[in-house]
Amino acid sequence: MDVKSDSIVEVVGGVTVRAIFGSERKKVSGVISCDAGMSRDACLFAVNRWFELVEGKLGFCLNDLVVTTWELNKDHAGIRIDGVQCVTKRDLYGMIERTYQKEENLVRKEWKVSTPMSLNKFEEAVSNGLAGMEKAQDIKDLRDEVRGVWEALKFNNSRMLELGKFVEAVSKSQLNMADRIVALEKGLITLSNSVTKLIDVLAGNQLNDKPPVSKHDSDADSFEYVR
């Protein structure tokens, strides 16, 4: 049915309920929000109040409704984030989690679900809270962390194996070098002994090669020459 564009806003206890009527696309949408936070009962009460506002405007009850997105915020006071401005990740359920420095000593953590769901599914999610999703996400994060540690151990083991092979090769090289040094020392000792023997032989030959002094030559000065 044709509906004139309109927007109805109602604030009860800090909870804002907004019903938006669009004439161009002929759709009715709404936004429920509360900066201070809402309990499960307060949230469901706000949803029911939105239905009352819409039904009062249209005159009948709506059936085909879809929750397109819902967000949760949690502030942590007295905390600062150093090094980064914002951290955003998407979990296995398609939930977007964002952590950033909202104020000087205030860190905000946001959860946003952009997957369309029925009202029954939304009520179930609100009833269960984030505990189930966070538990499943924690299990997934822990599994990823264990997988990362396992990969790091495999890499470390491979590096240790390579290092062991390198040390073994160095040890073999040093042993070969030590064997060569021992062999060289033995060769030097043998060469030294040979040189010593050669010196001894040469010295003995020099003593044996001295010309003997004859008695006649030694007594030449005592000869008397007679004229």
Biotite code that builds the C-alpha atoms (Angstrom):
import biotite.structure as struc

atoms = struc.array([
    struc.Atom([0.000, 0.000, 0.000], chain_id="A", res_id=1, res_name="MET", atom_name="CA", element="C"),
    struc.Atom([1.126, 3.525, -0.606], chain_id="A", res_id=2, res_name="ASP", atom_name="CA", element="C"),
    struc.Atom([2.496, 5.130, 2.528], chain_id="A", res_id=3, res_name="VAL", atom_name="CA", element="C"),
    struc.Atom([3.585, 8.689, 2.924], chain_id="A", res_id=4, res_name="LYS", atom_name="CA", element="C"),
    struc.Atom([7.237, 9.127, 3.891], chain_id="A", res_id=5, res_name="SER", atom_name="CA", element="C"),
    struc.Atom([7.475, 9.532, 7.611], chain_id="A", res_id=6, res_name="ASP", atom_name="CA", element="C"),
    struc.Atom([9.738, 8.852, 10.559], chain_id="A", res_id=7, res_name="SER", atom_name="CA", element="C"),
    struc.Atom([8.616, 8.181, 14.111], chain_id="A", res_id=8, res_name="ILE", atom_name="CA", element="C"),
    struc.Atom([11.154, 8.434, 16.899], chain_id="A", res_id=9, res_name="VAL", atom_name="CA", element="C"),
    struc.Atom([10.537, 7.477, 20.491], chain_id="A", res_id=10, res_name="GLU", atom_name="CA", element="C"),
    struc.Atom([13.033, 7.503, 23.362], chain_id="A", res_id=11, res_name="VAL", atom_name="CA", element="C"),
    struc.Atom([12.270, 5.465, 26.495], chain_id="A", res_id=12, res_name="VAL", atom_name="CA", element="C"),
    struc.Atom([14.845, 5.085, 29.269], chain_id="A", res_id=13, res_name="GLY", atom_name="CA", element="C"),
    struc.Atom([17.708, 6.026, 26.971], chain_id="A", res_id=14, res_name="GLY", atom_name="CA", element="C"),
    struc.Atom([16.630, 3.529, 24.308], chain_id="A", res_id=15, res_name="VAL", atom_name="CA", element="C"),
    struc.Atom([15.840, 5.095, 20.941], chain_id="A", res_id=16, res_name="THR", atom_name="CA", element="C"),
    struc.Atom([13.250, 3.406, 18.731], chain_id="A", res_id=17, res_name="VAL", atom_name="CA", element="C"),
    struc.Atom([12.954, 4.807, 15.203], chain_id="A", res_id=18, res_name="ARG", atom_name="CA", element="C"),
    struc.Atom([10.382, 3.639, 12.635], chain_id="A", res_id=19, res_name="ALA", atom_name="CA", element="C"),
    struc.Atom([11.007, 4.845, 9.057], chain_id="A", res_id=20, res_name="ILE", atom_name="CA", element="C"),
    struc.Atom([8.371, 4.693, 6.331], chain_id="A", res_id=21, res_name="PHE", atom_name="CA", element="C"),
    struc.Atom([9.529, 5.037, 2.728], chain_id="A", res_id=22, res_name="GLY", atom_name="CA", element="C"),
    struc.Atom([7.148, 5.930, -0.090], chain_id="A", res_id=23, res_name="SER", atom_name="CA", element="C"),
    struc.Atom([9.662, 5.394, -2.909], chain_id="A", res_id=24, res_name="GLU", atom_name="CA", element="C"),
    struc.Atom([10.546, 1.764, -2.200], chain_id="A", res_id=25, res_name="ARG", atom_name="CA", element="C"),
    struc.Atom([7.398, 1.103, -0.176], chain_id="A", res_id=26, res_name="LYS", atom_name="CA", element="C"),
    struc.Atom([9.369, -0.371, 2.690], chain_id="A", res_id=27, res_name="LYS", atom_name="CA", element="C"),
    struc.Atom([9.297, 0.073, 6.429], chain_id="A", res_id=28, res_name="VAL", atom_name="CA", element="C"),
    struc.Atom([12.538, -0.024, 8.365], chain_id="A", res_id=29, res_name="SER", atom_name="CA", element="C"),
    struc.Atom([13.623, 0.726, 11.877], chain_id="A", res_id=30, res_name="GLY", atom_name="CA", element="C"),
    struc.Atom([16.597, 1.389, 14.120], chain_id="A", res_id=31, res_name="VAL", atom_name="CA", element="C"),
    struc.Atom([16.856, 0.536, 17.815], chain_id="A", res_id=32, res_name="ILE", atom_name="CA", element="C"),
    struc.Atom([19.857, 1.868, 19.706], chain_id="A", res_id=33, res_name="SER", atom_name="CA", element="C"),
    struc.Atom([21.116, 2.719, 23.150], chain_id="A", res_id=34, res_name="CYS", atom_name="CA", element="C"),
    struc.Atom([24.579, 4.102, 23.877], chain_id="A", res_id=35, res_name="ASP", atom_name="CA", element="C"),
    struc.Atom([24.511, 2.914, 27.481], chain_id="A", res_id=36, res_name="ALA", atom_name="CA", element="C"),
    struc.Atom([23.688, -0.651, 26.432], chain_id="A", res_id=37, res_name="GLY", atom_name="CA", element="C"),
    struc.Atom([20.596, -2.825, 26.649], chain_id="A", res_id=38, res_name="MET", atom_name="CA", element="C"),
    struc.Atom([19.802, -6.044, 28.388], chain_id="A", res_id=39, res_name="SER", atom_name="CA", element="C"),
    struc.Atom([18.042, -8.854, 26.554], chain_id="A", res_id=40, res_name="ARG", atom_name="CA", element="C"),
    struc.Atom([14.667, -7.871, 28.001], chain_id="A", res_id=41, res_name="ASP", atom_name="CA", element="C"),
    struc.Atom([15.177, -4.191, 27.134], chain_id="A", res_id=42, res_name="ALA", atom_name="CA", element="C"),
    struc.Atom([16.136, -5.071, 23.574], chain_id="A", res_id=43, res_name="CYS", atom_name="CA", element="C"),
    struc.Atom([13.116, -7.316, 23.024], chain_id="A", res_id=44, res_name="LEU", atom_name="CA", element="C"),
    struc.Atom([10.877, -4.717, 24.630], chain_id="A", res_id=45, res_name="PHE", atom_name="CA", element="C"),
    struc.Atom([12.200, -2.096, 22.180], chain_id="A", res_id=46, res_name="ALA", atom_name="CA", element="C"),
    struc.Atom([11.500, -4.457, 19.262], chain_id="A", res_id=47, res_name="VAL", atom_name="CA", element="C"),
    struc.Atom([7.947, -4.962, 20.430], chain_id="A", res_id=48, res_name="ASN", atom_name="CA", element="C"),
    struc.Atom([7.549, -1.218, 20.841], chain_id="A", res_id=49, res_name="ARG", atom_name="CA", element="C"),
    struc.Atom([8.718, -0.755, 17.245], chain_id="A", res_id=50, res_name="TRP", atom_name="CA", element="C"),
    struc.Atom([5.995, -3.166, 16.116], chain_id="A", res_id=51, res_name="PHE", atom_name="CA", element="C"),
    struc.Atom([3.423, -1.127, 17.998], chain_id="A", res_id=52, res_name="GLU", atom_name="CA", element="C"),
    struc.Atom([4.543, 2.099, 16.351], chain_id="A", res_id=53, res_name="LEU", atom_name="CA", element="C"),
    struc.Atom([4.429, 0.559, 12.875], chain_id="A", res_id=54, res_name="VAL", atom_name="CA", element="C"),
    struc.Atom([1.089, -1.134, 13.411], chain_id="A", res_id=55, res_name="GLU", atom_name="CA", element="C"),
    struc.Atom([-0.361, 2.111, 14.750], chain_id="A", res_id=56, res_name="GLY", atom_name="CA", element="C"),
    struc.Atom([0.742, 3.853, 11.556], chain_id="A", res_id=57, res_name="LYS", atom_name="CA", element="C"),
    struc.Atom([-0.269, 1.168, 9.043], chain_id="A", res_id=58, res_name="LEU", atom_name="CA", element="C"),
    struc.Atom([-3.204, -0.370, 10.806], chain_id="A", res_id=59, res_name="GLY", atom_name="CA", element="C"),
    struc.Atom([-2.052, -3.966, 10.374], chain_id="A", res_id=60, res_name="PHE", atom_name="CA", element="C"),
    struc.Atom([0.763, -6.279, 11.488], chain_id="A", res_id=61, res_name="CYS", atom_name="CA", element="C"),
    struc.Atom([3.881, -6.860, 9.404], chain_id="A", res_id=62, res_name="LEU", atom_name="CA", element="C"),
    struc.Atom([5.043, -10.414, 8.753], chain_id="A", res_id=63, res_name="ASN", atom_name="CA", element="C"),
    struc.Atom([8.002, -10.510, 6.340], chain_id="A", res_id=64, res_name="ASP", atom_name="CA", element="C"),
    struc.Atom([10.678, -8.839, 8.444], chain_id="A", res_id=65, res_name="LEU", atom_name="CA", element="C"),
    struc.Atom([14.442, -9.305, 8.269], chain_id="A", res_id=66, res_name="VAL", atom_name="CA", element="C"),
    struc.Atom([17.100, -8.010, 10.622], chain_id="A", res_id=67, res_name="VAL", atom_name="CA", element="C"),
    struc.Atom([19.771, -6.675, 8.245], chain_id="A", res_id=68, res_name="THR", atom_name="CA", element="C"),
    struc.Atom([22.439, -5.761, 10.789], chain_id="A", res_id=69, res_name="THR", atom_name="CA", element="C"),
    struc.Atom([23.023, -5.415, 14.496], chain_id="A", res_id=70, res_name="TRP", atom_name="CA", element="C"),
    struc.Atom([25.970, -4.068, 16.424], chain_id="A", res_id=71, res_name="GLU", atom_name="CA", element="C"),
    struc.Atom([27.294, -4.289, 19.948], chain_id="A", res_id=72, res_name="LEU", atom_name="CA", element="C"),
    struc.Atom([29.845, -2.009, 21.594], chain_id="A", res_id=73, res_name="ASN", atom_name="CA", element="C"),
    struc.Atom([31.864, -2.468, 24.759], chain_id="A", res_id=74, res_name="LYS", atom_name="CA", element="C"),
    struc.Atom([34.141, 0.205, 26.234], chain_id="A", res_id=75, res_name="ASP", atom_name="CA", element="C"),
    struc.Atom([37.241, -0.454, 28.330], chain_id="A", res_id=76, res_name="HIS", atom_name="CA", element="C"),
    struc.Atom([38.392, 2.493, 30.412], chain_id="A", res_id=77, res_name="ALA", atom_name="CA", element="C"),
    struc.Atom([41.990, 3.174, 31.418], chain_id="A", res_id=78, res_name="GLY", atom_name="CA", element="C"),
    struc.Atom([43.521, 1.330, 28.458], chain_id="A", res_id=79, res_name="ILE", atom_name="CA", element="C"),
    struc.Atom([45.639, 2.574, 25.572], chain_id="A", res_id=80, res_name="ARG", atom_name="CA", element="C"),
    struc.Atom([46.556, 0.872, 22.306], chain_id="A", res_id=81, res_name="ILE", atom_name="CA", element="C"),
    struc.Atom([50.111, 1.508, 21.167], chain_id="A", res_id=82, res_name="ASP", atom_name="CA", element="C"),
    struc.Atom([51.379, 0.981, 17.635], chain_id="A", res_id=83, res_name="GLY", atom_name="CA", element="C"),
    struc.Atom([48.028, 0.626, 15.824], chain_id="A", res_id=84, res_name="VAL", atom_name="CA", element="C"),
    struc.Atom([44.921, 2.771, 15.474], chain_id="A", res_id=85, res_name="GLN", atom_name="CA", element="C"),
    struc.Atom([42.356, 0.088, 14.713], chain_id="A", res_id=86, res_name="CYS", atom_name="CA", element="C"),
    struc.Atom([42.239, -3.713, 14.514], chain_id="A", res_id=87, res_name="VAL", atom_name="CA", element="C"),
    struc.Atom([39.461, -5.317, 12.470], chain_id="A", res_id=88, res_name="THR", atom_name="CA", element="C"),
    struc.Atom([38.839, -8.995, 11.855], chain_id="A", res_id=89, res_name="LYS", atom_name="CA", element="C"),
    struc.Atom([36.020, -11.173, 10.568], chain_id="A", res_id=90, res_name="ARG", atom_name="CA", element="C"),
    struc.Atom([35.203, -14.428, 12.322], chain_id="A", res_id=91, res_name="ASP", atom_name="CA", element="C"),
    struc.Atom([33.861, -17.688, 10.955], chain_id="A", res_id=92, res_name="LEU", atom_name="CA", element="C"),
    struc.Atom([30.241, -16.531, 11.437], chain_id="A", res_id=93, res_name="TYR", atom_name="CA", element="C"),
    struc.Atom([30.762, -13.397, 9.353], chain_id="A", res_id=94, res_name="GLY", atom_name="CA", element="C"),
    struc.Atom([30.809, -11.214, 12.442], chain_id="A", res_id=95, res_name="MET", atom_name="CA", element="C"),
    struc.Atom([33.063, -8.188, 12.161], chain_id="A", res_id=96, res_name="ILE", atom_name="CA", element="C"),
    struc.Atom([35.036, -7.369, 15.294], chain_id="A", res_id=97, res_name="GLU", atom_name="CA", element="C"),
    struc.Atom([36.747, -3.988, 15.572], chain_id="A", res_id=98, res_name="ARG", atom_name="CA", element="C"),
    struc.Atom([38.928, -2.637, 18.374], chain_id="A", res_id=99, res_name="THR", atom_name="CA", element="C"),
    struc.Atom([40.154, 0.952, 18.372], chain_id="A", res_id=100, res_name="TYR", atom_name="CA", element="C"),
    struc.Atom([41.151, 3.863, 20.619], chain_id="A", res_id=101, res_name="GLN", atom_name="CA", element="C"),
    struc.Atom([37.964, 5.885, 20.974], chain_id="A", res_id=102, res_name="LYS", atom_name="CA", element="C"),
    struc.Atom([39.301, 8.421, 23.479], chain_id="A", res_id=103, res_name="GLU", atom_name="CA", element="C"),
    struc.Atom([42.542, 9.137, 25.302], chain_id="A", res_id=104, res_name="GLU", atom_name="CA", element="C"),
    struc.Atom([42.061, 6.378, 27.890], chain_id="A", res_id=105, res_name="ASN", atom_name="CA", element="C"),
    struc.Atom([39.098, 4.555, 26.395], chain_id="A", res_id=106, res_name="LEU", atom_name="CA", element="C"),
    struc.Atom([39.245, 1.543, 24.079], chain_id="A", res_id=107, res_name="VAL", atom_name="CA", element="C"),
    struc.Atom([36.070, 0.492, 22.293], chain_id="A", res_id=108, res_name="ARG", atom_name="CA", element="C"),
    struc.Atom([35.399, -3.014, 21.035], chain_id="A", res_id=109, res_name="LYS", atom_name="CA", element="C"),
    struc.Atom([32.626, -3.364, 18.453], chain_id="A", res_id=110, res_name="GLU", atom_name="CA", element="C"),
    struc.Atom([30.856, -6.393, 17.087], chain_id="A", res_id=111, res_name="TRP", atom_name="CA", element="C"),
    struc.Atom([28.795, -6.080, 13.932], chain_id="A", res_id=112, res_name="LYS", atom_name="CA", element="C"),
    struc.Atom([26.732, -8.769, 12.244], chain_id="A", res_id=113, res_name="VAL", atom_name="CA", element="C"),
    struc.Atom([25.899, -7.958, 8.622], chain_id="A", res_id=114, res_name="SER", atom_name="CA", element="C"),
    struc.Atom([24.263, -11.279, 7.800], chain_id="A", res_id=115, res_name="THR", atom_name="CA", element="C"),
    struc.Atom([20.484, -10.893, 7.362], chain_id="A", res_id=116, res_name="PRO", atom_name="CA", element="C"),
    struc.Atom([18.470, -13.029, 9.772], chain_id="A", res_id=117, res_name="MET", atom_name="CA", element="C"),
    struc.Atom([14.916, -13.580, 10.824], chain_id="A", res_id=118, res_name="SER", atom_name="CA", element="C"),
    struc.Atom([13.485, -12.133, 14.018], chain_id="A", res_id=119, res_name="LEU", atom_name="CA", element="C"),
    struc.Atom([13.465, -15.577, 15.597], chain_id="A", res_id=120, res_name="ASN", atom_name="CA", element="C"),
    struc.Atom([17.147, -15.995, 14.788], chain_id="A", res_id=121, res_name="LYS", atom_name="CA", element="C"),
    struc.Atom([17.848, -12.530, 16.149], chain_id="A", res_id=122, res_name="PHE", atom_name="CA", element="C"),
    struc.Atom([15.961, -13.281, 19.371], chain_id="A", res_id=123, res_name="GLU", atom_name="CA", element="C"),
    struc.Atom([17.949, -16.502, 19.729], chain_id="A", res_id=124, res_name="GLU", atom_name="CA", element="C"),
    struc.Atom([21.213, -14.628, 19.210], chain_id="A", res_id=125, res_name="ALA", atom_name="CA", element="C"),
    struc.Atom([20.247, -11.979, 21.745], chain_id="A", res_id=126, res_name="VAL", atom_name="CA", element="C"),
    struc.Atom([19.164, -14.648, 24.230], chain_id="A", res_id=127, res_name="SER", atom_name="CA", element="C"),
    struc.Atom([22.401, -16.596, 23.876], chain_id="A", res_id=128, res_name="ASN", atom_name="CA", element="C"),
    struc.Atom([24.503, -13.464, 23.742], chain_id="A", res_id=129, res_name="GLY", atom_name="CA", element="C"),
    struc.Atom([28.007, -13.480, 22.360], chain_id="A", res_id=130, res_name="LEU", atom_name="CA", element="C"),
    struc.Atom([29.185, -16.267, 24.636], chain_id="A", res_id=131, res_name="ALA", atom_name="CA", element="C"),
    struc.Atom([28.547, -19.053, 22.121], chain_id="A", res_id=132, res_name="GLY", atom_name="CA", element="C"),
    struc.Atom([29.999, -17.125, 19.208], chain_id="A", res_id=133, res_name="MET", atom_name="CA", element="C"),
    struc.Atom([33.015, -16.011, 21.188], chain_id="A", res_id=134, res_name="GLU", atom_name="CA", element="C"),
    struc.Atom([33.608, -19.563, 22.416], chain_id="A", res_id=135, res_name="LYS", atom_name="CA", element="C"),
    struc.Atom([33.479, -20.924, 18.878], chain_id="A", res_id=136, res_name="ALA", atom_name="CA", element="C"),
    struc.Atom([35.738, -18.109, 17.708], chain_id="A", res_id=137, res_name="GLN", atom_name="CA", element="C"),
    struc.Atom([38.164, -18.761, 20.575], chain_id="A", res_id=138, res_name="ASP", atom_name="CA", element="C"),
    struc.Atom([38.332, -22.423, 19.570], chain_id="A", res_id=139, res_name="ILE", atom_name="CA", element="C"),
    struc.Atom([39.034, -21.425, 15.978], chain_id="A", res_id=140, res_name="LYS", atom_name="CA", element="C"),
    struc.Atom([41.682, -18.897, 17.069], chain_id="A", res_id=141, res_name="ASP", atom_name="CA", element="C"),
    struc.Atom([43.277, -21.489, 19.331], chain_id="A", res_id=142, res_name="LEU", atom_name="CA", element="C"),
    struc.Atom([43.307, -24.012, 16.485], chain_id="A", res_id=143, res_name="ARG", atom_name="CA", element="C"),
    struc.Atom([44.911, -21.452, 14.189], chain_id="A", res_id=144, res_name="ASP", atom_name="CA", element="C"),
    struc.Atom([47.461, -20.608, 16.869], chain_id="A", res_id=145, res_name="GLU", atom_name="CA", element="C"),
    struc.Atom([48.297, -24.280, 17.406], chain_id="A", res_id=146, res_name="VAL", atom_name="CA", element="C"),
    struc.Atom([48.634, -24.714, 13.649], chain_id="A", res_id=147, res_name="ARG", atom_name="CA", element="C"),
    struc.Atom([50.952, -21.700, 13.539], chain_id="A", res_id=148, res_name="GLY", atom_name="CA", element="C"),
    struc.Atom([53.044, -23.096, 16.402], chain_id="A", res_id=149, res_name="VAL", atom_name="CA", element="C"),
    struc.Atom([53.184, -26.475, 14.623], chain_id="A", res_id=150, res_name="TRP", atom_name="CA", element="C"),
    struc.Atom([54.375, -24.824, 11.426], chain_id="A", res_id=151, res_name="GLU", atom_name="CA", element="C"),
    struc.Atom([56.959, -22.870, 13.399], chain_id="A", res_id=152, res_name="ALA", atom_name="CA", element="C"),
    struc.Atom([58.170, -26.087, 15.053], chain_id="A", res_id=153, res_name="LEU", atom_name="CA", element="C"),
    struc.Atom([58.446, -27.803, 11.684], chain_id="A", res_id=154, res_name="LYS", atom_name="CA", element="C"),
    struc.Atom([60.453, -24.883, 10.324], chain_id="A", res_id=155, res_name="PHE", atom_name="CA", element="C"),
    struc.Atom([62.612, -24.823, 13.441], chain_id="A", res_id=156, res_name="ASN", atom_name="CA", element="C"),
    struc.Atom([63.225, -28.572, 13.193], chain_id="A", res_id=157, res_name="ASN", atom_name="CA", element="C"),
    struc.Atom([64.248, -28.254, 9.555], chain_id="A", res_id=158, res_name="SER", atom_name="CA", element="C"),
    struc.Atom([66.630, -25.434, 10.448], chain_id="A", res_id=159, res_name="ARG", atom_name="CA", element="C"),
    struc.Atom([68.055, -27.472, 13.315], chain_id="A", res_id=160, res_name="MET", atom_name="CA", element="C"),
    struc.Atom([68.546, -30.432, 10.946], chain_id="A", res_id=161, res_name="LEU", atom_name="CA", element="C"),
    struc.Atom([70.365, -28.216, 8.474], chain_id="A", res_id=162, res_name="GLU", atom_name="CA", element="C"),
    struc.Atom([72.476, -26.791, 11.306], chain_id="A", res_id=163, res_name="LEU", atom_name="CA", element="C"),
    struc.Atom([73.288, -30.318, 12.499], chain_id="A", res_id=164, res_name="GLY", atom_name="CA", element="C"),
    struc.Atom([74.411, -31.312, 9.014], chain_id="A", res_id=165, res_name="LYS", atom_name="CA", element="C"),
    struc.Atom([76.552, -28.178, 8.804], chain_id="A", res_id=166, res_name="PHE", atom_name="CA", element="C"),
    struc.Atom([78.152, -28.870, 12.206], chain_id="A", res_id=167, res_name="VAL", atom_name="CA", element="C"),
    struc.Atom([78.801, -32.471, 11.175], chain_id="A", res_id=168, res_name="GLU", atom_name="CA", element="C"),
    struc.Atom([80.461, -31.320, 7.967], chain_id="A", res_id=169, res_name="ALA", atom_name="CA", element="C"),
    struc.Atom([82.583, -28.803, 9.894], chain_id="A", res_id=170, res_name="VAL", atom_name="CA", element="C"),
    struc.Atom([83.561, -31.491, 12.416], chain_id="A", res_id=171, res_name="SER", atom_name="CA", element="C"),
    struc.Atom([84.601, -33.870, 9.634], chain_id="A", res_id=172, res_name="LYS", atom_name="CA", element="C"),
    struc.Atom([86.598, -31.085, 8.012], chain_id="A", res_id=173, res_name="SER", atom_name="CA", element="C"),
    struc.Atom([88.326, -30.323, 11.304], chain_id="A", res_id=174, res_name="GLN", atom_name="CA", element="C"),
    struc.Atom([89.101, -34.007, 11.866], chain_id="A", res_id=175, res_name="LEU", atom_name="CA", element="C"),
    struc.Atom([90.563, -34.262, 8.381], chain_id="A", res_id=176, res_name="ASN", atom_name="CA", element="C"),
    struc.Atom([92.597, -31.134, 9.077], chain_id="A", res_id=177, res_name="MET", atom_name="CA", element="C"),
    struc.Atom([93.826, -32.607, 12.371], chain_id="A", res_id=178, res_name="ALA", atom_name="CA", element="C"),
    struc.Atom([94.836, -35.834, 10.595], chain_id="A", res_id=179, res_name="ASP", atom_name="CA", element="C"),
    struc.Atom([96.725, -33.804, 8.023], chain_id="A", res_id=180, res_name="ARG", atom_name="CA", element="C"),
    struc.Atom([98.484, -31.823, 10.754], chain_id="A", res_id=181, res_name="ILE", atom_name="CA", element="C"),
    struc.Atom([99.487, -35.046, 12.529], chain_id="A", res_id=182, res_name="VAL", atom_name="CA", element="C"),
    struc.Atom([100.775, -36.496, 9.278], chain_id="A", res_id=183, res_name="ALA", atom_name="CA", element="C"),
    struc.Atom([102.659, -33.260, 8.586], chain_id="A", res_id=184, res_name="LEU", atom_name="CA", element="C"),
    struc.Atom([104.211, -33.346, 12.071], chain_id="A", res_id=185, res_name="GLU", atom_name="CA", element="C"),
    struc.Atom([105.311, -36.937, 11.505], chain_id="A", res_id=186, res_name="LYS", atom_name="CA", element="C"),
    struc.Atom([106.781, -35.936, 8.159], chain_id="A", res_id=187, res_name="GLY", atom_name="CA", element="C"),
    struc.Atom([108.618, -33.015, 9.753], chain_id="A", res_id=188, res_name="LEU", atom_name="CA", element="C"),
    struc.Atom([110.007, -35.294, 12.483], chain_id="A", res_id=189, res_name="ILE", atom_name="CA", element="C"),
    struc.Atom([111.193, -37.784, 9.871], chain_id="A", res_id=190, res_name="THR", atom_name="CA", element="C"),
    struc.Atom([112.705, -34.978, 7.824], chain_id="A", res_id=191, res_name="LEU", atom_name="CA", element="C"),
    struc.Atom([114.412, -33.563, 10.927], chain_id="A", res_id=192, res_name="SER", atom_name="CA", element="C"),
    struc.Atom([115.881, -36.981, 11.754], chain_id="A", res_id=193, res_name="ASN", atom_name="CA", element="C"),
    struc.Atom([117.086, -37.366, 8.195], chain_id="A", res_id=194, res_name="SER", atom_name="CA", element="C"),
    struc.Atom([118.685, -33.919, 8.252], chain_id="A", res_id=195, res_name="VAL", atom_name="CA", element="C"),
    struc.Atom([120.397, -34.725, 11.569], chain_id="A", res_id=196, res_name="THR", atom_name="CA", element="C"),
    struc.Atom([121.764, -37.977, 10.200], chain_id="A", res_id=197, res_name="LYS", atom_name="CA", element="C"),
    struc.Atom([122.933, -36.206, 7.058], chain_id="A", res_id=198, res_name="LEU", atom_name="CA", element="C"),
    struc.Atom([124.742, -33.573, 9.161], chain_id="A", res_id=199, res_name="ILE", atom_name="CA", element="C"),
    struc.Atom([126.391, -36.297, 11.210], chain_id="A", res_id=200, res_name="ASP", atom_name="CA", element="C"),
    struc.Atom([127.505, -38.130, 8.078], chain_id="A", res_id=201, res_name="VAL", atom_name="CA", element="C"),
    struc.Atom([128.880, -34.981, 6.511], chain_id="A", res_id=202, res_name="LEU", atom_name="CA", element="C"),
    struc.Atom([130.719, -34.071, 9.718], chain_id="A", res_id=203, res_name="ALA", atom_name="CA", element="C"),
    struc.Atom([132.287, -37.549, 9.888], chain_id="A", res_id=204, res_name="GLY", atom_name="CA", element="C"),
    struc.Atom([133.425, -37.401, 6.277], chain_id="A", res_id=205, res_name="ASN", atom_name="CA", element="C"),
    struc.Atom([135.120, -34.054, 6.890], chain_id="A", res_id=206, res_name="GLN", atom_name="CA", element="C"),
    struc.Atom([137.185, -35.525, 9.770], chain_id="A", res_id=207, res_name="LEU", atom_name="CA", element="C"),
    struc.Atom([138.211, -38.515, 7.688], chain_id="A", res_id=208, res_name="ASN", atom_name="CA", element="C"),
    struc.Atom([139.242, -36.354, 4.714], chain_id="A", res_id=209, res_name="ASP", atom_name="CA", element="C"),
    struc.Atom([141.943, -34.303, 6.620], chain_id="A", res_id=210, res_name="LYS", atom_name="CA", element="C"),
    struc.Atom([145.458, -34.911, 5.091], chain_id="A", res_id=211, res_name="PRO", atom_name="CA", element="C"),
    struc.Atom([147.853, -36.628, 7.577], chain_id="A", res_id=212, res_name="PRO", atom_name="CA", element="C"),
    struc.Atom([150.932, -34.701, 8.641], chain_id="A", res_id=213, res_name="VAL", atom_name="CA", element="C"),
    struc.Atom([154.144, -36.679, 7.799], chain_id="A", res_id=214, res_name="SER", atom_name="CA", element="C"),
    struc.Atom([156.930, -37.008, 10.271], chain_id="A", res_id=215, res_name="LYS", atom_name="CA", element="C"),
    struc.Atom([159.359, -35.784, 7.708], chain_id="A", res_id=216, res_name="HIS", atom_name="CA", element="C"),
    struc.Atom([157.481, -32.612, 7.206], chain_id="A", res_id=217, res_name="ASP", atom_name="CA", element="C"),
    struc.Atom([157.145, -32.055, 10.876], chain_id="A", res_id=218, res_name="SER", atom_name="CA", element="C"),
    struc.Atom([160.878, -32.457, 11.425], chain_id="A", res_id=219, res_name="ASP", atom_name="CA", element="C"),
    struc.Atom([161.909, -30.336, 8.437], chain_id="A", res_id=220, res_name="ALA", atom_name="CA", element="C"),
    struc.Atom([162.866, -27.441, 10.609], chain_id="A", res_id=221, res_name="ASP", atom_name="CA", element="C"),
    struc.Atom([165.323, -29.606, 12.551], chain_id="A", res_id=222, res_name="SER", atom_name="CA", element="C"),
    struc.Atom([167.311, -30.661, 9.506], chain_id="A", res_id=223, res_name="PHE", atom_name="CA", element="C"),
    struc.Atom([170.773, -29.264, 9.282], chain_id="A", res_id=224, res_name="GLU", atom_name="CA", element="C"),
    struc.Atom([172.074, -28.388, 5.901], chain_id="A", res_id=225, res_name="TYR", atom_name="CA", element="C"),
    struc.Atom([175.817, -28.917, 5.421], chain_id="A", res_id=226, res_name="VAL", atom_name="CA", element="C"),
    struc.Atom([177.671, -27.020, 2.797], chain_id="A", res_id=227, res_name="ARG", atom_name="CA", element="C"),
])
